[in-house]
């Protein structure tokens, strides 16, 4: 996992983004299983509530050893009113947990730790949870991401922690030409050592064919791509099968 030419480099932040239903979560599950087989620790932050244990097992994940975390509801006692209040965790709390894991991983940097966040687009900042539907905090997610990425880069440097952030693209408004961009500002785009986009080439009732394209890479040559198949019954396989052309008589 730590060799840039033979897997994912440790101590780095990686972003993988695309439109919906393009196979990001499946690729992430496959990588989680790969980390487990390498003797590492696999952690999944499932803010989308889309984790499926049978589908994860199909990708080679040991579900009993996989840590699945989410945004919880915590009951706290108000010091002034003495009443019990429900506290909803937000994006800030998720990044705090990631920092705690990174600090613990420094005890043994040789052990790979893969942390998958699924996904950035579905993780609300605390300003949204504490507000109402009428209030719209400006750039709340971008502000949290900017502060968090600066802290996490220094936290995971020199460790075996790999932070894989999944993100979905959104259509921008207020521009002459609509653009598909991942939400959360530019902090993740800047601090990520590797950025990959998943493109769906074909789909059918049995599965989809995708292409994983490297659009940024600070540790090895960029702009490489790899094809993969996601079969709904067999799981993920790398490399697409070329159809034989029938010869004309």
C-alpha positions in Angstrom: 0.0 0.0 0.0 2.9 2.4 0.6 4.7 2.0 -2.7 3.5 4.7 -5.2 4.1 2.4 -8.2 2.3 -0.6 -6.6 -0.7 0.8 -4.8 -1.6 3.9 -2.8 1.0 5.9 -1.0 0.7 6.3 2.8 0.5 9.6 4.6 -1.5 11.2 1.7 -4.9 12.6 1.0 -6.8 11.3 -2.1 -9.9 12.6 -3.7 -12.1 10.5 -6.0 -15.1 12.2 -7.6 -17.7 11.7 -10.3 -21.5 11.9 -10.9 -23.8 9.7 -8.9 -23.9 5.9 -9.6 -20.5 5.7 -11.2 -18.9 3.2 -8.9 -17.0 5.3 -6.4 -18.2 3.5 -3.3 -17.5 0.1 -4.9 -14.0 1.0 -5.8 -13.5 2.3 -2.2 -14.8 -1.0 -0.8 -12.4 -2.9 -3.0 -9.5 -0.8 -1.7 -10.7 -1.3 1.9 -10.5 -5.1 1.3 -7.0 -4.7 -0.2 -5.8 -2.8 2.9 -7.1 -5.6 5.1 -5.3 -8.3 3.1 -2.1 -6.2 3.5 -2.5 -6.4 7.3 -3.8 -2.9 7.7 -6.8 -1.3 9.4 -9.8 -0.2 7.2 -12.3 2.5 8.4 -15.4 3.7 6.6 -17.2 7.0 7.5 -20.6 6.3 6.0 -22.4 9.6 6.0 -24.6 8.6 3.0 -26.0 5.6 5.0 -25.4 3.5 1.9 -23.2 0.8 3.3 -24.3 -2.7 2.4 -22.6 -5.7 4.2 -23.3 -8.3 1.4 -22.0 -5.9 -1.3 -18.9 -5.2 0.8 -18.2 -8.9 1.2 -18.5 -9.3 -2.6 -15.6 -6.8 -3.0 -13.4 -8.9 -0.7 -14.0 -6.9 2.6 -13.9 -8.7 5.9 -16.9 -7.0 7.4 -16.2 -8.2 10.9 -12.9 -6.4 10.9 -14.2 -3.3 9.1 -14.9 -0.2 11.2 -18.1 1.5 10.0 -18.5 5.0 11.6 -21.1 7.7 11.0 -22.5 10.9 12.4 -24.2 10.1 15.7 -26.7 11.8 17.9 -25.3 12.5 21.4 -27.4 13.5 24.4 -25.8 16.3 26.4 -26.9 18.1 29.6 -27.2 21.9 29.2 -25.2 23.5 32.1 -27.5 26.5 32.2 -31.0 25.0 31.9 -30.0 21.5 33.2 -32.0 20.0 30.4 -31.0 17.1 28.2 -30.3 18.3 24.6 -29.6 16.2 21.5 -26.3 17.1 19.8 -26.0 16.1 16.2 -22.5 15.5 14.9 -21.4 17.3 11.8 -18.4 17.5 9.5 -16.2 19.1 12.2 -16.8 16.1 14.5 -15.9 13.6 11.7 -12.6 15.4 11.0 -11.8 15.3 14.7 -12.2 11.6 14.7 -9.9 11.3 11.7 -7.3 13.3 13.6 -7.6 11.0 16.6 -7.0 8.0 14.4 -4.0 9.7 12.8 -2.5 10.4 16.2 -2.9 6.8 17.2 -1.4 5.6 13.9 1.9 7.4 14.7 2.7 4.6 17.2 3.4 2.2 14.3 3.8 4.0 10.9 4.4 0.7 9.1 0.8 -0.4 9.5 -1.4 0.9 6.7 -4.6 2.6 7.8 -7.2 3.4 5.1 -9.9 5.9 6.0 -12.7 6.3 3.5 -15.1 9.2 3.7 -18.3 8.5 1.8 -18.9 11.2 1.0 -17.9 14.8 1.3 -21.0 16.1 -0.5 -23.4 14.3 2.0 -21.6 15.4 5.2 -23.3 18.5 6.6 -21.3 21.1 8.6 -22.5 22.0 12.1 -23.8 25.3 10.9 -26.4 23.6 8.8 -27.4 21.2 11.5 -27.8 24.0 14.1 -29.7 26.3 11.7 -33.1 26.1 10.1 -34.3 25.5 6.6 -34.7 29.2 6.1 -31.1 30.0 7.0 -28.4 29.4 4.4 -24.8 29.8 5.8 -22.6 31.0 3.0 -19.7 28.6 2.1 -20.0 26.8 5.4 -18.7 23.5 4.0 -15.8 25.2 2.2 -14.7 27.0 5.4 -14.7 23.7 7.4 -12.8 21.9 4.6 -10.2 24.6 4.4 -9.4 24.5 8.2 -9.6 20.7 8.3 -7.3 20.0 5.4 -4.5 22.2 6.7 -4.6 20.3 10.0 -4.9 16.8 8.5 -2.0 17.2 6.1 0.4 17.7 9.0 -1.3 15.0 11.1 -1.0 12.1 8.6 2.4 13.1 7.2 4.9 10.3 8.0 2.3 7.8 9.0 0.6 4.9 7.2 -2.7 6.7 7.1 -4.4 7.1 3.7 -7.4 9.4 3.6 -9.6 8.7 0.7 -12.4 11.3 0.2 -15.2 10.4 -2.1 -17.1 13.4 -3.6 -20.0 13.9 -6.0 -20.1 16.6 -8.7 -22.7 19.3 -8.6 -23.9 21.7 -11.3 -22.8 25.3 -10.7 -25.4 28.1 -11.0 -24.9 31.7 -11.9 -22.5 31.0 -14.8 -23.0 31.3 -18.5 -22.0 27.7 -19.1 -23.1 25.1 -16.4 -20.1 23.2 -15.0 -19.9 20.0 -13.0 -17.7 20.6 -9.9 -17.3 18.7 -6.6 -18.6 20.7 -3.6 -16.5 21.7 -0.6 -14.5 24.5 -2.1 -10.9 24.2 -3.3 -9.1 23.0 -0.2 -9.5 19.3 -0.9 -8.5 19.9 -4.5 -5.3 21.7 -3.4 -4.3 19.4 -0.5 -5.0 16.1 -2.2 -1.8 14.4 -3.5 -3.9 12.3 -5.9 -7.2 13.2 -7.6 -9.1 10.7 -9.7 -12.3 11.0 -11.6 -14.6 8.0 -12.4 -16.3 8.0 -15.8 -19.0 5.6 -16.7 -18.6 4.2 -20.2 -21.5 1.8 -20.5 -24.3 0.4 -18.4 -26.6 -2.6 -18.5 -28.8 -4.8 -16.3 -25.8 -6.9 -15.2 -23.4 -4.1 -14.4 -21.5 -1.0 -15.6 -18.1 -0.3 -17.3 -16.1 2.5 -15.9 -12.8 4.3 -16.4 -10.7 5.6 -13.5 -8.7 8.5 -14.7 -5.9 10.2 -12.8 -6.2 14.0 -13.1 -3.6 15.0 -10.5 -0.7 13.1 -9.0 2.2 14.4 -7.0 4.0 11.1 -6.3 3.9 9.4 -9.7 3.2 10.3 -13.4 -0.3 11.7 -13.8 -3.0 11.4 -16.4 -3.0 7.6 -16.4 -6.3 5.7 -16.7 -7.6 2.2 -16.0 -10.7 0.4 -17.1 -12.9 -1.7 -14.7 -16.1 -3.7 -14.7 -18.6 -3.7 -11.9 -20.8 -6.7 -12.1 -23.9 -6.6 -9.9 -23.5 -10.3 -9.0 -19.8 -10.9 -9.1 -18.4 -7.5 -8.0 -15.5 -5.4 -9.3 -12.9 -6.6 -11.8 -10.2 -4.5 -13.4 -9.9 -4.4 -17.1 -12.7 -4.5 -19.6 -13.3 -7.4 -21.9 -12.9 -6.5 -25.6 -15.7 -7.7 -27.8 -14.7 -9.8 -30.7 -15.5 -8.3 -34.0 -17.4 -10.6 -36.4 -15.7 -11.1 -39.7 -17.9 -10.3 -42.7 -18.3 -13.3 -45.0 
